[in-house]
Amino acid sequence: MPAQPVVAASGVERPLTLTQARCLQLHAQGLLQAPRRRARPADLVAAVARMRLLQIDTIHVVARSPYLVLHSRLGDYPPEWLEQALACGELAECWAHEACFVPSADYALHDAWRHQRGHHWSYRHAARMHKEHRAEMDDLLARITRDGPVRAADFTRADRGASGWWEWKPEKRWLEAWFALGELMVARRERFQRVYDLAQRVRSSWPAGTEGGGLATGELRERFVLDTVRALGVVPARWIADYYRLKPQVSDLELAPLVASGHLLPVSVRGWGVPAYVHADLAPALALARAGRLRASRTTLLSPFDPLVWDRQRVLGMFGFDYALECYTPAPRRRYGYFVLPILHRGALVGRLDAKAHRTDGVFEVKALYLEEGVVPGERLVTELAQALRDLAHWHGTPTVRIARARPAGFASAVKAALKTR
């Protein structure tokens, strides 16, 4: 029998505690509890569908971000499953929050929304490329139409510039421009390199039932709003727009019709001081959270590009965790390190660690390990963090874990000792 809502004597439902709200968000994101069995390929696709999008980033001092985000939810799994899901048409790539994997069933929605994303840098640069290099881009498109898919690596250049859009070889910029403009798609990846083909050819090879689309602009925005609320569990209006980079910001006034129609459930969260919203699909989980029966037990390490933490204001408001991506910050200005992984422990973000994988040597290096102020490194935290490190290092093919330093003093020694035990 479903849990009954907790109701105050006045007949009004009590506010969620912050702990209950956190558990609801972790449940929605698939991070509440550890997997109960070994992952299967379908679980990877389901995890992306649950999050609605999986951000792509090429930094690989540890695993590349999309693989790491999935490991946080699935545990040990073969990374090649991600490329297989893309190649067989279960997932697609497009611009969403940033460049993302999305369920292929959603691709038509994103394609239709392209015309509302002119503010994004990728579209601005694509439009400029198309204006300044129309003839070359048309020739490239004609070649792909005639000869089939290509990679950027199929084209050579005399100089080897730095990474980034502006230093890419011309063909790479033109391929990315056509990708942003919707004429090309990523048919598959080879060693993480994109293989581009005509969008209509890619989509024609997908399983039946993945086309979708046909919504007006207002309906598309409503769909993205609802998908965001479902993916984040419980949110105030001000946290919604960032997930899909919607403009303008979402307001309580905009959400009122969705509450009236029953698509969204209004709730209050203690300490927030503003209305919050839960998707109607999560009503059973909301009832469990209110009853204290949604309990967090997962301890894992998160990618800096994990949807749980990529919005600094949201993660601060939900978890009291001040987190900023520092890999693009000059080294002297970094507080914690280059590729810093937040530590999720039983419903709280308790610390962070700066990591680097030395694949040739089989070593997973923890350059620095920091606990948040006020977090007491008890035995359970030490044991479960050591297991999370061991699991990640083993999955990554760098089974030897080395910890250089930690805060507070002595924490490194405790975790090292736990790493030696099973």
C-alpha positions in Angstrom: 0.0 0.0 0.0 1.4 3.5 -0.9 2.6 5.6 1.9 0.0 8.2 3.0 0.9 11.9 3.0 2.0 13.3 6.4 -0.6 15.9 7.2 -0.5 18.5 10.0 -3.4 19.0 12.4 -4.7 21.9 10.2 -5.1 19.5 7.3 -2.3 21.1 5.3 0.6 18.9 4.2 3.8 19.5 6.2 6.8 21.0 4.4 9.4 18.6 3.2 12.5 18.7 5.3 15.7 19.4 3.3 16.8 15.8 3.9 13.5 14.6 2.4 14.0 16.9 -0.6 17.5 15.7 -1.1 16.3 12.1 -1.1 13.6 12.9 -3.6 16.2 14.5 -6.0 18.6 11.6 -5.6 15.8 9.2 -6.3 14.9 11.0 -9.5 18.5 11.1 -10.6 19.1 7.4 -9.8 21.6 8.1 -7.1 19.7 7.2 -3.9 20.9 3.7 -3.5 23.6 1.4 -5.0 22.5 -0.9 -7.8 21.1 -4.2 -6.6 22.5 -6.2 -9.5 25.1 -6.0 -12.3 24.2 -3.5 -15.0 22.7 -4.5 -18.3 22.9 -2.5 -21.6 19.2 -1.5 -21.2 20.1 0.0 -17.8 22.4 2.5 -19.4 19.7 3.7 -21.8 17.3 3.9 -18.9 19.7 5.9 -16.9 20.1 8.5 -19.7 16.3 8.6 -20.1 15.9 9.2 -16.3 18.3 12.1 -16.4 16.9 13.2 -19.8 20.4 14.2 -21.0 24.0 13.2 -20.4 26.5 16.0 -20.9 29.6 15.2 -23.1 33.0 16.5 -22.2 36.3 15.3 -23.6 38.5 15.8 -20.5 39.9 12.4 -19.5 42.3 12.8 -16.6 39.9 10.3 -15.1 37.2 8.7 -17.2 35.5 11.0 -19.7 32.5 12.6 -18.0 29.6 10.7 -19.6 31.2 7.4 -18.6 31.8 8.6 -15.1 28.2 9.9 -14.7 26.9 6.5 -15.7 29.4 4.6 -13.4 28.0 6.7 -10.4 24.6 5.2 -11.2 25.3 1.8 -12.7 28.5 0.7 -11.0 30.7 -1.6 -13.0 29.7 -1.7 -16.7 31.5 -1.8 -20.0 32.0 1.8 -21.3 31.5 0.6 -24.9 27.8 0.2 -24.1 27.4 4.0 -24.5 28.8 3.9 -28.1 26.7 0.9 -28.9 23.5 2.6 -27.7 24.4 5.6 -30.0 25.2 3.4 -33.0 22.0 1.4 -32.8 19.8 4.5 -32.5 18.7 4.2 -28.8 20.6 7.4 -28.0 21.4 10.5 -30.1 23.7 13.5 -29.8 22.5 17.1 -29.9 22.9 20.4 -28.1 20.7 20.5 -25.0 22.3 21.7 -21.7 25.5 21.6 -23.7 26.5 18.9 -26.1 24.7 15.9 -24.8 23.6 12.3 -25.3 19.8 12.2 -25.2 17.2 9.5 -25.8 16.6 9.2 -29.5 12.9 9.5 -28.9 13.6 13.1 -27.7 15.8 14.1 -30.6 13.0 15.6 -32.7 12.1 17.8 -29.8 15.6 19.2 -29.6 15.8 19.6 -33.3 12.6 21.6 -33.3 13.9 23.7 -30.5 17.1 24.7 -32.3 15.5 27.9 -33.6 15.0 29.0 -30.0 18.6 28.5 -29.1 20.2 31.2 -31.1 21.7 32.7 -27.8 23.9 29.7 -27.4 27.6 30.0 -28.4 27.4 26.9 -30.6 24.6 28.3 -32.7 26.2 31.7 -33.0 29.4 30.2 -34.3 27.6 27.8 -36.6 25.7 30.7 -38.1 28.9 32.7 -38.6 30.7 29.7 -40.2 27.7 29.2 -42.5 27.8 32.9 -43.5 31.5 33.1 -44.1 32.2 29.7 -45.6 29.0 28.7 -47.3 30.7 27.3 -50.5 33.1 25.2 -48.5 30.4 23.9 -46.2 28.2 23.1 -49.1 31.0 21.1 -50.8 31.6 19.2 -47.6 27.9 18.4 -47.3 27.9 17.2 -50.9 30.9 14.9 -50.2 29.1 13.3 -47.3 25.9 12.9 -49.3 27.9 11.2 -52.1 30.6 9.2 -50.2 29.1 8.6 -46.8 30.1 9.3 -43.2 33.3 11.2 -42.2 35.4 12.0 -39.2 37.3 15.1 -38.6 40.4 12.9 -38.6 39.8 12.2 -42.3 41.0 15.7 -43.1 44.6 16.9 -42.6 46.0 20.2 -41.7 49.5 21.7 -42.0 49.5 23.2 -38.5 48.5 21.7 -35.2 46.6 24.4 -33.3 45.5 24.3 -29.7 42.2 22.7 -28.8 38.9 24.6 -29.0 36.5 25.7 -31.7 38.6 28.6 -33.0 41.7 26.4 -33.4 40.1 23.4 -35.0 41.0 22.5 -38.6 38.4 24.2 -41.0 36.7 20.9 -41.8 36.1 20.2 -38.1 34.5 23.6 -37.6 32.3 23.1 -40.7 31.3 19.6 -39.5 30.4 21.0 -36.1 28.5 23.9 -37.7 26.4 21.5 -39.8 25.8 19.4 -36.7 24.6 22.5 -34.8 22.4 23.5 -37.7 20.8 20.1 -37.9 22.0 18.9 -41.3 24.5 16.4 -39.8 24.3 14.1 -36.9 26.7 11.8 -35.1 26.0 8.3 -36.5 28.5 6.7 -34.1 31.8 7.2 -32.4 35.1 5.6 -33.0 37.5 5.8 -30.1 35.3 8.7 -28.9 35.7 10.5 -32.2 32.5 11.6 -33.8 31.5 10.1 -37.1 29.2 12.5 -39.0 26.5 11.6 -41.5 23.4 13.2 -43.0 20.7 13.7 -40.3 18.1 12.0 -42.5 20.2 8.9 -43.0 21.0 8.6 -39.3 17.3 9.0 -38.3 16.1 6.6 -41.0 18.1 3.8 -39.4 16.6 4.3 -35.9 14.1 1.8 -34.4 10.4 2.5 -35.0 8.8 5.0 -32.7 11.8 7.4 -32.2 10.8 10.2 -34.5 8.3 12.3 -32.4 8.1 16.0 -32.7 5.3 18.2 -34.1 4.9 20.4 -31.1 4.6 24.2 -31.2 7.2 26.3 -29.5 5.1 26.8 -26.4 4.4 23.1 -26.1 8.1 22.3 -26.6 9.1 24.7 -23.7 6.4 23.1 -21.5 7.8 19.6 -22.3 11.3 20.7 -21.4 10.1 22.3 -18.2 8.2 19.1 -17.2 11.1 16.9 -18.1 13.4 19.0 -15.9 11.2 18.8 -12.9 10.9 15.1 -13.3 14.6 14.7 -13.7 15.4 16.8 -10.6 12.8 15.5 -8.3 11.8 18.7 -6.5 12.8 22.2 -7.5 11.8 25.9 -7.1 11.0 27.7 -10.4 14.4 29.4 -10.5 16.3 26.1 -10.8 14.5 24.9 -13.9 15.7 26.9 -16.9 19.4 25.9 -16.5 18.8 22.2 -17.2 17.9 22.8 -20.9 19.3 26.3 -21.1 15.9 27.8 -21.5 15.4 31.5 -21.9 13.7 33.4 -20.4 13.9 32.1 -16.8 11.0 30.0 -15.6 8.6 31.6 -13.1 5.9 30.5 -10.7 3.4 32.3 -12.9 4.5 30.1 -15.9 4.1 27.0 -13.8 0.6 27.8 -12.4 -1.2 26.2 -15.4 0.8 23.0 -15.0 -0.2 22.9 -11.4 -3.8 23.5 -12.3 -3.7 20.7 -14.9 -2.2 18.3 -12.4 1.1 17.8 -14.2 3.0 19.4 -11.3 2.4 19.1 -7.6 3.1 22.2 -5.5 5.1 21.5 -2.3 7.1 23.5 0.2 10.6 22.7 1.5 11.6 23.9 4.9 14.0 26.8 4.7 13.6 27.6 1.0 11.0 30.3 1.4 9.6 29.9 -2.1 7.2 27.4 -3.7 8.7 24.1 -5.0 7.4 21.6 -7.5 7.3 17.9 -8.1 6.3 16.1 -11.3 3.1 14.1 -10.9 4.9 11.0 -12.0 6.9 11.2 -8.8 3.8 11.3 -6.5 4.5 7.9 -5.1 8.1 8.8 -4.3 7.0 12.1 -2.8 4.7 10.2 -0.4 7.6 7.9 0.6 9.8 10.9 1.1 7.2 12.6 3.3 6.9 9.4 5.4 10.7 9.2 5.8 10.8 6.0 3.8 13.0 7.3 1.0 16.5 6.7 2.4 19.8 7.5 0.8 22.5 4.8 1.1 24.7 5.4 -1.9 28.3 6.5 -1.6 30.0 7.3 -4.9 32.1 9.9 -6.7 30.5 12.3 -9.1 31.8 13.8 -12.3 32.1 17.7 -12.4 29.6 17.5 -15.2 27.1 15.3 -13.4 23.6 16.9 -13.6 23.3 16.7 -9.8 26.1 19.2 -9.4 26.6 21.2 -12.6 24.4 24.1 -11.5 26.3 25.9 -8.7 23.3 27.7 -7.2 21.2 24.5 -7.3 23.8 22.3 -5.6 24.4 25.1 -3.0 20.7 25.4 -2.3 19.9 21.7 -2.1 23.1 20.3 -0.5 24.8 23.4 1.0 27.8 22.5 -1.2 29.7 25.3 -2.8 31.1 23.8 -6.0 32.6 25.3 -9.0 34.3 23.7 -12.0 38.0 24.6 -11.9 39.5 22.7 -14.9 39.2 25.9 -17.0 40.5 28.1 -14.2 44.3 29.0 -14.3 46.2 26.8 -11.9 47.2 29.5 -9.4 43.6 30.4 -8.9 42.3 26.9 -8.2 41.1 26.2 -4.7 40.8 22.4 -4.9 42.4 21.2 -8.2 42.0 20.5 -11.9 39.4 17.7 -12.0 37.6 17.6 -8.7 35.1 14.9 -8.0 32.3 15.6 -5.4 31.8 12.8 -2.8 28.2 11.8 -2.4 27.7 9.9 0.9 24.3 8.7 2.0 22.3 11.8 0.8 25.0 14.5 1.5 27.9 15.9 -0.4 30.5 15.5 2.2 33.7 16.4 0.4 35.7 16.4 -2.9 38.9 14.9 -4.3 41.3 15.9 -7.1 42.0 12.8 -9.1 44.1 11.7 -12.0 44.3 8.3 -13.6 47.7 7.1 -14.8 46.5 4.4 -17.1 49.9 3.1 -18.3 51.0 2.5 -14.7 47.6 1.3 -13.5 47.5 4.0 -10.7 44.5 6.0 -9.6 46.1 9.1 -8.0 44.2 11.1 -5.4 46.2 14.3 -5.4 44.1 15.8 -2.6 41.1 14.8 -0.6 39.0 17.3 1.2 36.1 16.9 3.6 33.6 19.7 4.1 33.8 21.8 7.2 31.9 20.1 10.0 31.9 16.6 8.4 33.2 14.0 10.9 35.2 11.2 9.2 33.5 8.4 11.0 34.2 4.7 10.3 31.2 4.3 7.9 32.3 7.3 5.8 35.9 6.0 5.7 34.9 2.5 4.8 32.4 3.4 2.1 34.6 6.1 0.6 37.4 3.6 0.4 35.1 1.1 -1.4 33.9 3.8 -3.8 37.5 4.6 -4.7 38.4 0.9 -5.0 35.3 0.3 -7.3 36.0 3.4 -9.5 39.8 2.6 -9.8 39.1 -1.1 -10.7 36.4 -0.2 -13.3 38.8 2.4 -14.7 41.7 -0.1 -15.1 43.9 1.7 -12.6 43.5 -0.6 -9.6 46.3 0.9 -7.4 44.9 3.8 -5.4 47.4 6.4 -4.1 46.4 9.3 -1.8 48.8 12.1 -1.5 47.2 14.4 1.1 43.9 15.0 2.8 42.0 17.5 5.0 41.5 17.0 7.9 44.9 15.7 8.9 44.9 11.9 9.4 42.0 11.3 7.0 44.3 10.1 4.3 45.8 7.5 6.6 42.4 6.2 7.6 41.2 5.8 4.0 44.5 4.2 3.0 44.1 1.7 5.8 40.5 1.0 4.7 41.7 0.5 1.1 43.9 -2.4 2.3 40.9 -4.3 3.8 38.0 -6.0 2.1 
